[in-house]
Amino acid sequence: MYKICILGIYFGNLPSYFPLWLESCKYNSTVDFLIINDQNITDLPVNVRQVKMSFNDFRVLVQSKFDFPVSLERPYKICDFKPAFGLICSEYIQGYDFWGHCDFDMIFGDIRKYITDDLLNSYDKILPLGHLSIYRNNEENNSRFKLSGSLVGDYKKVFTTDKSFAFDETRGIYQIYKTNFLPVYDKRIFADISSIYRRFRLALDDVNYEYQIFSFDKGRIFREYILNRKYNKEEFIYLHIKKPKHLEIKTDNYQRYFITNTGFYEKNGDATLDDIEKYNKYRGALFEQSEKIAFIIKNKYQRFIEKLKEFTKVK
């Protein structure tokens, strides 16, 4: 079995539901996790370790890997450096066949069910988004972020500019792999929750149902839904929660719970229609269309303001 280490690098207070994140790591006992941050964390599972350092120390570590001045003035900018973690954190991932980067606004399902040795044999990068991506750990692959192909700017522009480029996403490192015909696995085997709607539904063009709810059940992530009066469920490798800061843990059972837009709730068995109506209510197509329109207008306004600020600076 290939050895995998997944890196979570985050500075500042961890999410209120961090214990649930840890519990989902614990279920993935054949995968190691490394947390780099400045917080005091206790009761770590055996497959999770922490390297405690300040944000400034991490910035010094990043700068030591490049012969040009990097711009890393705020923790959120770390996202742009994720594709370079194989280089930046090389001393921490020695002996691993693969390394990955992850966020903390997510809950893991059964990683090995999807990231099999057969899959690892075939691809150098697995999964397309910044929430969770896994890379083959060798010198050549750990330097591929330097190749051409990014639609948001090359790595030097990204690393030297005090602006977020989403270099860890589809228009950045993923596009580099696609442009250079490198083996990348990009099937949407994850549940990426849309930030547009009040209820939890999948982002982009993924299929959604009027009666659906997401849950964690003893190390596995499910979407449970009712279609034509019949109960169904499907499994994902992880669930990524958009805008999660207000979510609260409202259950004592960390092994089984519903994941909703207001918090994490007790789950006693398969989801029922009552559970869905209570925790992830569908308010109708017209309501959700109005949410989408409001989101689009807000985004266009924000982009207009940003361009106006840039124009003002130039003047």
NORWOVEN-V973484 format. One record per backbone hydrogen bond with DSSP energy under -1.0 kcal/mol. CO is the residue of the C=O (numbers start at 1). NH is the residue of the N-H. If there is no record, write none. Layout:
CO:NH
CO:NH
This chain:
3:97
3:98
4:32
5:100
6:34
7:102
8:36
15:18
17:20
17:21
18:22
19:23
20:24
21:25
22:26
23:27
25:28
27:29
28:31
32:6
33:49
34:8
35:51
36:10
37:53
45:48
47:33
49:35
51:37
54:58
55:59
56:60
57:61
58:62
59:63
60:64
62:65
63:66
74:77
75:78
76:79
77:80
78:81
79:82
81:84
82:85
84:87
84:88
85:89
87:90
89:92
93:96
97:137
98:5
99:135
100:7
101:133
104:106
105:241
107:239
109:111
111:114
111:115
114:116
116:120
117:121
119:123
124:136
125:185
126:134
131:103
133:101
134:126
135:99
136:138
138:142
140:143
141:144
143:146
144:147
154:158
155:159
156:160
159:71
161:163
166:169
167:173
169:172
169:174
171:151
172:176
173:177
174:178
175:179
176:180
177:182
178:181
183:124
183:125
185:127
187:189
189:237
191:240
192:203
201:194
203:206
211:226
213:224
214:259
215:222
216:257
220:217
221:236
222:215
223:234
224:213
225:232
227:230
230:227
232:225
234:223
237:109
238:191
239:107
240:193
244:247
248:264
255:218
257:216
258:265
263:260
264:250
265:258
272:276
273:277
274:278
275:279
276:280
284:288
285:289
286:290
287:291
288:292
289:293
290:294
291:295
292:296
293:297
294:298
295:299
296:300
297:301
298:302
299:303
300:304
301:305
302:306
303:307
304:308
305:309
306:310
307:311
308:312
309:313
310:314
311:315
